[in-house]
Amino acid sequence: MLGVHEFSIAEALAAQVQRHAPAAGRVREVEISVGALRGLEPEALRMSWEAVTHGTAIAGSILNVDLRPWSIACSTCGRTWTSPVPFVACACGDPAPVPTAGDELNLVSLTIDEEEA
Ligand SMILES: [Zn+2]
């Protein structure tokens, strides 16, 4: 099951990658950085990527998703740390420290295979 959200993001990304990709050469890997606040499922994003790039010049390229963690701040003891999940208790006993995260979605890098002459 593909998420509609992931699908539309994959579509926009594919358009962006195709604008950046050189005419000669084949896009092998695409790396993106995604803020946890986006709430994206990396696996769903990769499946959507396969679907939207199918039959295009960038078909077969691999999407690497670097999911940025949540930043947790405890107002009781002042500790801050990062976590893959937003709702965690603090070691000091505070049951609900405040989670914050970025909502960025950046194209980090493209790996291009030079075309064989
Ligand atoms: Zn604490």
Residues whose N, C-alpha, C, O or C-beta is under 5 A from the ligand:
A	BS01	ZN	C74 T76 C77 G78 R79 C90 C92 D94
